[in-house]
Amino acid sequence: MNFSVGDLFLILPELLVITAACVVLALDPVLHQSRKDGLVWLSLGTLAVCMGLTSSQIGVPTMIFSGLVVIDAYGAFWKLLLYFVTGLTILLSYSYLKEERLYFGEYYGFILLALCGMMVMVSAADLLTMYLGTELMSLSLYVMAGLKRTEPRSLEASAKYFVLGAFSSGILLYGISLLYGATGSTRLPQIAMAIASQGLSDPLLLFSTILLAVGFGFKLAVVPFHMWTPDVYQGAPTSVTAFMAVASKAASFGAFLRVFVEGLGGLKANWSATFLLLCIATLLIGNIVALVQTNVKRMLAYSSIAHAGYALIGVVAAGRIEHSSSIASVLLYLALYAFMTFGAFAIVAMLRKGGIEGEEIEDFTGLSKRHPMAALLMLIFMVSLAGLPPTAGFIGKLYIFRSAVEAGLTWLAALALIFAAISAYYYLRVVMVMYMREPTDHSETSPRLVMSPTLSIVLACAVAGVVVFGVYPNPLVNFTMQAVLTLK
């Protein structure tokens, strides 16, 4: 592999993030507790610098490190979204960790390590490079899921995530090895050329594609590879859950789309049919099981599964027609999903009952009487998740459904619309509990909210995204269209 100083400059955002992570991990043991807040601002400052650097890289796609990494508008879109979500996670965690009495400075180091892995995933033009990024992200999240070391539920979440994550990584790596055997390369452009020349003549090629779909299916939490999601989302600290639900899903979709559109585009007739079945199963299981959940984090976990199903509609459509508009609808959907999901988890992180988190739906009883503003914000996030206008959730579903209709899959759009109507029940049930029930009492065990300036910033950003992009989505729509044009 040959590389130049120019190549290093183009991956400067990744180098800054990994350097900041190492600095945080090195300083945490030697800094006094009262001075560890500086680690937070160091992390946020690094993200701000990286955001500026990545914004300047939106232009002609550039292959670096002998074709292992590509710097293009598609990768820049995902990186900018990941910077934003990571910044919100750090701000949310700042007060959340103090309330939970979790004084772990290394937490911010693991967030940055996970972010670096995600950045590598969305910019990789080589399957092994992408795999390394996936493992860096996953290993960091395994540790963060078990951050509440004194709670068995958190340790169980970390263990389950580790076991199933390792299993999925093994399947993914096996699929990569078989694809290398079938095509003679792990680089996406060479894989695409090999498929174009030999077509479907090699059964090994189809089997490796199936294994890649299974490996990515675990990362995306689509049915039937979703079994880890509810337990991990419930057991992990809420700030970590929000990060996994938004950032991890975004990075996984970013890598997934690059592999199947750029590398395996010649097999789209085959993988489109496979993902159609996964899409329907994911919409069915995600929405139906969410109906019976009484824990908000578990309900949002199944909601996250269902939203992966909606995003897959755009992937299926991309296998039927020219892919630009369909893939752009997936990017748009996941960007809008980030705002409403993160906002909902932020409200859950604020709610306390008897000194612990109030995660049950019943804990939201009469919230509009106790904390009208928090109830209003939760109302906006729930309405947006349900896909009702004039919110960002409606815009996301509108573009996804339109891509299905344009691909001749009107029946799939109609089916997804039915599931969206079903989802309104479990989202609006939270609203009903907040607004249509009276608070039970005013004792010390009654739910209360823990507010802080950083939490206010998080909620302001989340609700602004939901409202502004629900009314005026054109800037984000145009950016997604620009991003997908660099996918070949």
RATAQUI-V450449 format. One record per pair of residues at least 4 apart in sequence whose C-alpha atoms are under 6 Angstrom apart, sorted by the first residue. I is the first residue (numbers start at 1). J is the second residue. Records with the same first field share a line. If there is no record, write none. Layout:
I=J, J
This chain:
1=66
2=66
3=65
7=64
13=50
14=116
15=19
21=109, 112, 113
23=27
24=28, 109
25=106, 109
27=31
28=105
41=45
47=83
50=54
54=76
58=73
61=71, 72
62=70, 71
63=67, 69, 70
64=69
68=125, 126
69=123, 124, 125
70=123, 125
73=483
74=483, 484
75=122, 123
82=86, 247
88=458
89=93
91=454
92=455
93=97, 239
97=101, 102
110=140
114=137, 140
117=133, 134, 136, 137
118=251
120=124, 133
121=130, 133, 255
122=254, 255
124=129, 130
125=187, 188
126=186, 187, 188
127=186
135=139
141=145
142=158, 162
145=158, 236
146=154, 155, 158
148=154
152=156
153=235
154=235, 236
157=231, 232, 235
161=165
162=166
168=215
171=215
172=212, 215
175=208, 211, 212
178=208
179=205, 208
180=184, 185, 186
182=205
183=191, 194
188=263
191=263
192=263, 264
195=199
213=217
217=221, 222, 225
218=225
220=249
221=225, 226, 305
222=226, 282, 305
223=281, 282
229=233
230=298, 301
231=235
232=236
233=241
234=297, 298
236=241
238=349
241=245
242=342, 345
243=247
244=248
245=249
246=338
252=256
253=257
257=261
258=262
259=263
260=264, 265
261=265
262=488
268=272, 319
269=319
272=316, 319
275=279
276=316
278=282
279=309, 312
282=286, 306, 309
283=306, 309
284=288
285=289
286=302, 305, 306
287=306, 423
290=299, 302
291=426
293=299
294=360, 361
295=359, 360, 361
296=359, 360, 361
300=304
311=330
314=326, 327, 330, 400
317=404, 407
318=323, 326
320=407
321=407
323=327
324=484
326=403
328=480, 481
329=333, 399, 400
333=337, 396
336=392
337=341
338=342
339=462, 465
340=381
343=459, 462
344=381
350=449, 450
351=357, 358, 448, 449
352=356, 357, 358, 447, 448, 449
353=357, 358, 445, 446, 447
354=445
358=363
364=434
365=433, 434, 437, 439
366=434, 435, 437, 438, 439
367=371, 375, 434
368=372, 375, 434, 435
379=431
382=427
383=388
384=388, 391, 393
385=393
386=424
387=393, 394
388=394
389=394
390=470
391=466, 467, 470
392=466, 469, 470
394=398
397=401
401=413
404=409, 413
405=409, 410
424=428
425=429
432=436
433=437
442=446
456=460
460=464
464=468
465=469
466=470
468=472
469=473
474=478
